[in-house]
Amino acid sequence: MARSDPPRAISRLRHRPVARRDVDECFELLPPWLGVDQQQIAEIRQVWDWLIDEPSLLSGIIEDLALPPGKRIQASGVTLIVPRSLVQALDLDGQPRAFITRRIYSALRDGSFKPMTNREIGIENARGDLTMMILHFSQRDHDIGNPYVQDVITMANDTFRTFHDGFNLRAVYYETGEINDLVAEASGFIRRQYADQAELQKLPREHQPAFFGLTREQAKGLLPGSPARNCFQNQPPLFTFSASQRRLLWFALFDDSDDALMPLLDVSVHGLKKLWRGIYERIEDRMPEFFGDTSGSDEGKRGPEKRRQVLAYVRQRPEELRPWSATD
């Protein structure tokens, strides 16, 4: 009697921000269309030693907890909030030269481009002048006919919303590879042209970059639904939390346990309680009715319920997680 192959373990996909321990595994997934050699990869890896802590970096992973460590990351995405000066220098609003991502990493390495601060992001966000550049999205497997890969792509759309919604965006640009064109288009991005588009045809398809984007004006003409279109939905935050409070809330979306949060925020248990208390007090100051029957000073009894209510709210209102105006 023939024996069937053992069934694949049920996947346990989840998304979360990139941590330092993930960077080397993420670099294993760097796509060939970046056009970088081993020396350049090593230089980019050095940039990540400090870039990972920058507020302008939005970077997440999709991991499968059913797989062994070292093989869990199935996809990773990297977005940078960029100033108007860089938008103009690279001609992102027009027809830039190909390999934008490679040139941005080079500028970060040599110091000719400095990442935006919380305050700078907040000012441009409040003005509706914010521009994002998706540097790269990498998958371990690109076979979109594979049901497992389809699950990863579905999770990638959820991840995109979590990391990009809530900003007052002017434009989102996206450099990817021709091998990812169907995924980019299905996500709601519109293909754009490089100034040197014809030169790329000489490269193998897997080495060809592709340029996509969506502006606020273009998004207005589209029906809501796609991840790219939906990230232009925005309203001003009500609570304007401080940078440290927003950072706590952001990490708590993925794991709100004290043991997980304290090392990420580099605070003691008392420091963490102080941060949560400051969040509750700010909410009660702006919206006294927010906590209802859980309002009060007995944090030991009511704290977990308050935490649950706050996290449920910011999941629905991600603008509360983003820098705004000159409050930072």
LINBEL-V427534 format. One record per residue. RES is the residue in one letter. PHI is phi as a letter, one per 40 degrees, with the letter a starting at -180 (NA if undefined). D_LAST is the distance of its C-alpha to the last C-alpha in whole Angstrom. Layout:
BEGIN
res = {RES,RES}
phi = {PHI,PHI}
d_last = {D_LAST,D_LAST}
END
This chain:
BEGIN
res = {M,A,R,S,D,P,P,R,A,I,S,R,L,R,H,R,P,V,A,R,R,D,V,D,E,C,F,E,L,L,P,P,W,L,G,V,D,Q,Q,Q,I,A,E,I,R,Q,V,W,D,W,L,I,D,E,P,S,L,L,S,G,I,I,E,D,L,A,L,P,P,G,K,R,I,Q,A,S,G,V,T,L,I,V,P,R,S,L,V,Q,A,L,D,L,D,G,Q,P,R,A,F,I,T,R,R,I,Y,S,A,L,R,D,G,S,F,K,P,M,T,N,R,E,I,G,I,E,N,A,R,G,D,L,T,M,M,I,L,H,F,S,Q,R,D,H,D,I,G,N,P,Y,V,Q,D,V,I,T,M,A,N,D,T,F,R,T,F,H,D,G,F,N,L,R,A,V,Y,Y,E,T,G,E,I,N,D,L,V,A,E,A,S,G,F,I,R,R,Q,Y,A,D,Q,A,E,L,Q,K,L,P,R,E,H,Q,P,A,F,F,G,L,T,R,E,Q,A,K,G,L,L,P,G,S,P,A,R,N,C,F,Q,N,Q,P,P,L,F,T,F,S,A,S,Q,R,R,L,L,W,F,A,L,F,D,D,S,D,D,A,L,M,P,L,L,D,V,S,V,H,G,L,K,K,L,W,R,G,I,Y,E,R,I,E,D,R,M,P,E,F,F,G,D,T,S,G,S,D,E,G,K,R,G,P,E,K,R,R,Q,V,L,A,Y,V,R,Q,R,P,E,E,L,R,P,W,S,A,T,D}
phi = {NA,c,c,c,c,c,c,c,d,c,c,b,c,a,b,a,c,c,b,d,c,c,c,c,c,c,c,c,c,d,c,c,c,c,g,b,c,c,c,c,c,c,c,c,c,c,d,c,d,b,c,c,c,c,c,c,c,b,b,b,b,b,b,b,c,c,c,c,d,g,b,c,c,c,a,a,b,b,b,b,c,b,c,d,c,c,d,c,c,c,f,c,c,b,b,c,c,c,g,c,d,c,c,c,c,c,c,c,c,c,g,c,b,b,d,c,c,d,c,c,c,c,c,c,c,c,c,g,b,c,b,b,b,c,c,a,b,b,b,c,b,b,c,c,c,c,d,c,c,c,c,c,c,c,c,c,c,c,c,d,c,c,c,b,c,g,c,c,c,c,a,b,b,a,c,b,b,d,c,b,c,c,c,c,c,c,c,h,c,b,c,b,b,c,c,b,d,c,c,c,c,c,c,d,d,c,b,c,c,b,b,b,a,a,b,d,c,c,c,c,c,b,c,d,i,c,d,c,c,c,c,c,c,a,a,c,c,c,b,f,c,c,d,c,c,c,c,c,c,c,c,c,c,b,a,c,c,d,c,c,c,d,c,c,c,f,b,c,c,c,c,c,c,c,c,c,c,c,c,c,c,c,c,c,c,c,a,d,c,d,c,f,c,c,c,i,c,c,c,c,c,b,d,d,c,c,d,c,c,c,c,c,c,c,c,c,b,c,c,c,c,b,c,a,g,b,c,c}
d_last = {69,66,63,60,57,54,52,48,46,44,40,37,34,31,27,24,22,23,24,25,28,29,28,32,33,31,32,36,35,34,36,38,37,34,37,36,39,39,37,35,34,34,31,29,29,28,25,24,24,21,19,19,16,14,12,14,17,18,21,24,27,30,32,36,36,40,40,40,38,37,38,36,33,35,32,29,26,24,21,19,16,18,17,20,21,22,23,26,27,28,29,28,28,32,34,33,35,35,33,30,28,31,29,26,26,29,26,23,26,27,24,24,21,18,16,13,9,6,5,9,9,7,9,12,12,12,15,17,17,16,19,20,23,24,26,28,30,32,35,38,40,40,44,42,46,45,44,42,40,40,38,35,35,34,32,30,30,28,26,25,24,22,20,20,20,17,16,16,19,21,23,23,26,28,30,33,36,39,40,37,38,39,36,34,36,36,32,32,31,34,35,35,37,37,38,40,41,45,44,43,46,48,45,46,44,42,41,40,37,36,33,32,29,28,26,25,29,31,29,30,33,33,34,31,32,31,28,27,28,26,23,23,23,20,18,15,14,15,13,9,9,6,6,9,11,11,12,15,16,16,18,20,21,24,25,23,26,25,27,25,21,22,23,20,17,19,20,23,24,23,19,19,21,18,16,18,19,15,15,19,18,15,17,20,19,18,21,24,26,24,26,29,32,29,27,28,27,30,27,30,31,29,26,27,28,24,23,25,24,21,21,24,21,19,21,22,19,17,15,13,12,11,7,8,8,6,4,0}
END
